[in-house]
Amino acid sequence: MKKYLAALVLGGLLAAVPVVYGTAGEEIRAVPENVSPDPVNVTEAEVEKALTIDMTPLTESFITKTGFARMLENTAGLNVKVEDLRFTGVNSDFDPDQSVSLREAANALVDILQKEGFNLAPFGKEDNAVVTAYRFGLIDTSRFSEYDDPIHSSTAGEIISNFKAVLNSEMGQKNCHGVSYMLTPQQDGRYKLELFWGKKSSSGYNIKIAETKIENNILYVNYITTEPKPGAAYLTVITNPSDWMVIKAARQPEKVVLIKKN
């Protein structure tokens, strides 16, 4: 009777536990292979082994240069080939099946922005590609320890999404710093520019528009964010930091680019 009940338990487990597939398509068995396939001869020890399922998460893969180019095409709508991307900052040969590093992704994206007519340094000296990508809200560099760290597939998806928002000037879309904008036409060629930093946990978070510049009908916005200082007293309340100003332009800017001030 005990063996019969054990067989019923094991049968229920085998029916309920799905088969999981890894990133390379290999089958991962949820139940140990040494469990007897014959439910009549199953033992209590085998039932206990079947209950012990390995829940170790699958290792996330890194994005290759070919995969990065494909994401740019599918997500950002760009017709690009992997061999056309300047991962090294210059035209040079590279292995398209190798992973993309933070430095290489920044080089490729910043190069595209420049080719699309964006001024990479409208408020001063031009930075290196990684710093520029950070300031333009493309890449949260705090998630990397070194410039040459490879990028995971999920992180690459976030980066391409941020890049698409900047490239297309998507109003209301947050950049990697959590900042978004609204531009509302007023009267007499005036426009109300608003910046939003999302929901915060105290009064210690603030955002301020530092400077604006219109160039080739692109509105560049230099902004500053401040966070709570250690040891300082703030109100523990939910806040939504924002700032606004009215700008004047001969015509409505085609694009708005938010740039975090150093």
Secondary structure, DSSP 4 states (H G I P E B T S, - for coil): -HHHHHHHHHHHHHHHSPPEE-TTS-EE-SS-TTS-S-TTS--HHHHHHHH----PPPPPPBPBHHHHHHHHHHHS-----GGGS-TTSSS----TTSBPBHHHHHHHHHHHHHHTT--S-TTSS---HHHHHHHTTS--GGG-SSTTPBPBHHHHHHHHHHHHHHHTT-TT---TTS-EEEEEE-STTEEEEEEE---BSSTT-EEEEEEEEEETTEEEEEEEEE-PPTT-----S-B--EEEEEEE-SS--SEEEEEE--
